Amino acid sequence: MGKIVIDPVTRIEGHLKVEATVENGVVKDARTTGNLFRGFEIILRGRDPRDAQIITQRICGVCPQSHGIAATLNLDSAFGISTPGLYAT
Amino acid sequence: MVKELPVVYLQTAGCSGCAVSLLNSASPTIKNMLIDQIAPGIHINLRFHPVVMAAAGELAVQAMEDTAREKKGEYVLVVDGAVPTATDAVYGAVGERNGQPVTMQQRVTELAQDALAIIALGTCASFGGIPAAEPNPTSARPVKQVLDDNGIQKPLVNIPGCPPHPDWFVGTVAGIILSGLPTVDDLDDLLRPKAFYGKLIHENCPRRAYFDEGKFAKKFGDEGCLYELGCKGPITYADCPLRRWNSGTNWVIGAGAPCNGCTQPEFPDQTAPFYEKLIDVEIPTIGACWTGKEEK
């Protein structure tokens, strides 16, 4: 039985560690660890809600759009604004 | 013989946006930058960069540590991200040593100690940025503060921006290669290269004439200056209006959105709310004077 640790995992956004236990060439157990905590949920508290779509984009510089759009859709929903054709309500 | 300039690109508390922006460099392309001689007889040898390197895990960390050991005093350290320092810096780690995680703070101090020079790429590394926004849950610090706290004195250049324009980084590196490390005269008081951060957005803004006339957009899509919709151009130093983004295609105000002041140490807490007008203050160095008459 062997343990494999890959830290850091590269060619991704962020800081990731993967540990796997291998037995006879088969992965028996695996766990991943995010190696960075920034606390976006804490940082967002108490701010102008419209700023969320700019701040959440900084969660990930590889896929900022998805976070920005998710925040925007959430704001639309919170303000009771419907945007026909964009998403099902 | 081709001279090698080893570079270690360390990512700390950031989002990889700076790295992605850098990969978008148009002239030279990132491929030319990494494969060709960037200047006659000089080749950038990128030894460690988590977003683009093929190696992972131990091999990757080994490349980083070997560079620090074998190229002492010769390599350029690029730090992309703020440095979490709270609770013994436990909030961020890069790789392991003897089965224990090595904190980002430890990596930065170790690598900075033996570097030729350090480039803090992005607003997080330069000033703290988003991770250091109120209430700064992880006590994220800019690179300069970490160096100061540990008594490390090395040449440091800040290249802020969220993300920075690829030209700002490439231009700075080209400057170092062609004419040596920047002197005090090349940098402003926030250690930003004056060549790129010398003027306010407001000074070169194509909507500037509207500001001087007091013609302000009241809602998005309106003609006029975006000042009342939250534009932070009057307090933000960068050459975005002239350089523009995505190979010179467009830029934020060209697309009708207000500047959010991302190259400033005030970003994001003092430049937010992003869609609220700046508090009316005497704004120095903007040149023309606005008399303050509003058209309702």
Contacts between the chains, C-beta under 8 A, distances in Angstrom:
chain1	res1	chain2	res2	distance
A	5	B	57	6.8
A	5	B	58	7.9
A	5	B	96	6.9
A	6	B	56	5.4
A	6	B	57	3.9
A	7	B	57	5.8
A	7	B	61	7.8
A	7	B	95	5.5
A	7	B	96	5.3
A	7	B	101	7.5
A	8	B	50	5.6
A	8	B	56	6.8
A	8	B	57	7.1
A	8	B	60	6.3
A	8	B	61	7.4
A	8	B	94	5.9
A	8	B	95	5.7
A	9	B	56	5.6
A	9	B	57	7.5
A	10	B	50	4.8
A	10	B	51	7.3
A	10	B	52	8.0
A	10	B	53	5.2
A	10	B	54	7.6
A	10	B	55	6.7
A	10	B	56	4.4
A	10	B	60	5.6
A	11	B	50	7.7
A	11	B	51	6.5
A	11	B	52	6.9
A	11	B	53	7.4
A	11	B	54	7.8
A	11	B	56	7.6
A	12	B	50	8.0
A	12	B	51	7.7
A	13	B	15	6.7
A	13	B	16	4.1
A	13	B	51	7.2
A	14	B	15	8.0
A	14	B	16	7.0
A	15	B	11	7.2
A	15	B	50	7.9
A	15	B	92	6.7
A	15	B	93	7.0
A	15	B	94	6.4
A	17	B	96	7.9
A	17	B	101	7.9
A	35	B	92	6.5
A	35	B	93	4.6
A	35	B	94	7.0
A	35	B	101	6.9
A	36	B	13	5.9
A	36	B	84	7.7
A	36	B	91	6.9
A	36	B	92	4.6
A	36	B	93	7.8
A	36	B	104	8.0
A	37	B	84	7.5
A	37	B	91	4.6
A	37	B	92	7.2
A	37	B	137	7.9
A	37	B	138	6.3
A	38	B	13	5.6
A	38	B	84	7.7
A	38	B	91	7.6
A	38	B	130	7.5
A	38	B	131	4.5
A	38	B	137	7.4
A	38	B	138	6.3
A	38	B	140	7.3
A	39	B	131	7.8
A	39	B	137	3.3
A	39	B	138	6.1
A	42	B	135	6.6
A	42	B	137	4.6
A	43	B	130	7.1
A	43	B	131	7.9
A	43	B	133	4.8
A	43	B	134	7.1
A	43	B	135	7.5
A	43	B	137	6.8
A	47	B	272	6.6
A	47	B	273	7.3
A	48	B	272	6.7
A	48	B	273	3.6
A	48	B	274	7.5
A	48	B	275	7.1
A	48	B	276	6.9
A	50	B	273	6.8
A	50	B	274	7.0
A	50	B	275	5.1
A	51	B	268	7.6
A	51	B	272	5.2
A	51	B	273	5.7
A	51	B	274	5.2
A	51	B	275	7.6
A	54	B	260	6.2
A	54	B	268	7.8
A	54	B	274	5.4
A	55	B	130	6.3
A	55	B	133	7.5
A	55	B	268	6.7
A	58	B	15	5.0
A	58	B	17	6.8
A	58	B	129	7.9
A	58	B	130	4.5
A	58	B	162	6.9
A	59	B	15	6.3
A	60	B	15	5.4
A	60	B	16	6.9
A	60	B	17	7.8
A	61	B	14	7.3
A	61	B	15	4.0
A	61	B	16	4.2
A	61	B	17	2.3
A	61	B	18	6.8
A	61	B	19	7.0
A	61	B	20	5.0
A	61	B	21	7.5
A	61	B	163	6.5
A	62	B	15	8.0
A	62	B	16	5.5
A	62	B	17	7.7
A	62	B	20	5.8
A	64	B	15	7.6
A	64	B	17	6.6
